[in-house]
């Protein structure tokens, strides 16, 4: 499932409008509720939403905007089943991101690693480490320090880095 979800995150990264000085990243949020199959609750990509936004922040914002009915539908719950709160769901969520979640934003906006820590996600699967083009990223360390399981997925690193640098003239 990890490879399939990272391929979906790569598809999301492919939707990014290239922007000089910014990576293109894709993200998928997959809920793992007890006794239920894993469910995609949200996807996102860099600059998808207004405000110089990053993929992980966009996926989280879109997940938090879901109605209770939409969440229930995404989780495959029956009408008589209680829908957990988005906070409860995020605690059981695995994040698939094509590039290591940022730990510093040169724009001054909140880093994605901090948003994932605040959401208390359970696991983050990363396609490739963030290159040191702009900042030294310590997103994986921040996640691990917060008790989040971090897995570096092997096999798609070249594709994830190529997607990240799409449209950049300096790399």
N, C-alpha and C positions, 0 to 999 in steps of 0.2 A: 504494500500500500504506500510506503514511503516514496518509492520512485514515481508512482502514479500521481501522488499529490504534488511532488516537486515538478513534474512535467506540467501539471495544471498551473502551478505558480509561475513557471516559465511562460506559459501562454498569457498569463496576466501581465508579466513583465513586457511581453511583446506589444501590449496595448499602449504602453507609455509613449507620449510624445517626447522625442529626444530633446534634451536641453543641455547646452554646454555648461560644464561645471557641476553636473548632477547625474548621479547614477539612475538607471532604470531598474526597478525591483518589482517582483510580484510576490504575493502572499496569499496563503489559503489557511483558513481556520477550520479545524475539524474537531467536533465535539465527540467525546468518548463517554457517553452515559452508561451506567451499569445496566447490563442485560439488554442493551440496544446496539445495533450496528453503528459504526462510526458515521457521522453525518457532517457534511460540509455546511457550516452555518454562514460563512461569509468569505469573500475574496476581495482583493484590493491590489492596486498598483500605484506606483509613484505618480504624483501630480494628477490623480484621478479626481480628487475633490478640490475645491478652491482653497488657496492659501499655502502654496509650496509644501504640499503634503507628501508623506512617505507611505509606502505600501502597507506596512503593519498598522500604522495609525488609521489609515483609511479602512482597512478590514475591520479593525476594532470599532470604529465609529459606525460603520454600516451594520455590524452585528448589534450594537447597542440601540440602533434605530428601529430594529425589527419589532413588530407588534407581538403580543403573546401568541396570537393565532399563527403568525408567520413562523415564529420559533417552533411552535408545536408541529407545524407542517414540515419544516426542515429536519426536525428530529424524528419524524415518522411516528409521532404520538397520536393515539386515538383521541376522539373528542372527549371521552370520559377520563382521560389521563391528565394528571396535573402537569403543567409546564413549569419547570424550574425557572428561577429568575436568571437573567443573563449573567449576573455575577456568579451564580452557582454553576452555570454552564461553562463560563470561561475558566473556572478552576479545573475543569475536566477537559480542557481544550488543548490540542496540539497545534502549534503554529508551524507552517512550512513557508520558509522565506528563501528566495533565491540568493540573497546576500545577507551577511551578518547584520543583525539589527544595529542601527547606529547608536553610539554612546555619547556623541557630541554632535550638535548641529551648528554649523557656522552661521546660520541665519538667526540663531538665538532661540529657535523653537524647541519644544521639549523633545528629547531623543526617544526613538522607538523602543530601545531597551527599557527605559524607564516606564513607558506605557505598558509594556508586556509584564513587567514586574508588578506594577500597580493593579493590573487585571488578574494577577495570581494564576496565570496560565500554568499548565503542568509540564509542558514540554515544548522545546523549540528545535525543529530540524532545519539545518542551515545548508544551503547548496554550495556556498563559497564564502571565504572570509572577505571582508571589505578591504580592497586595496588601499594603501596609504596615499592615494592621490591627493586627498584633501585634508584628512585628519587621521590620527592613529586611533583606530576603533577598538574599543574594549567591551563591545556589546555582549559577546558570549560570556566574558568574565562577570559582567554585571548580572546576567541571568543566573549563572552558576552560583554566584555569591548569595543570590536571593532564594536558592533552593530549587530552581527550575532545572529540569533535565535538559541538557543541551547535547544534541547529536549532530555531528558533521557528516552529512550524507556523501557517500562516494559515488563517482560515476558520471555526474553531470556538472562537475566544477567548471569545465571549459565552456559549456553552454551557459551556465549562470554568469560567468565573468563576461562572456560576449554580450549577453543581454544587458548586463549592467552598464557596459561601455557603449551601447548602441548610440551612434550619432556623435560621439565625442571625438574631437580632432586630436586631443592629447591623451595618451594612455600609457 
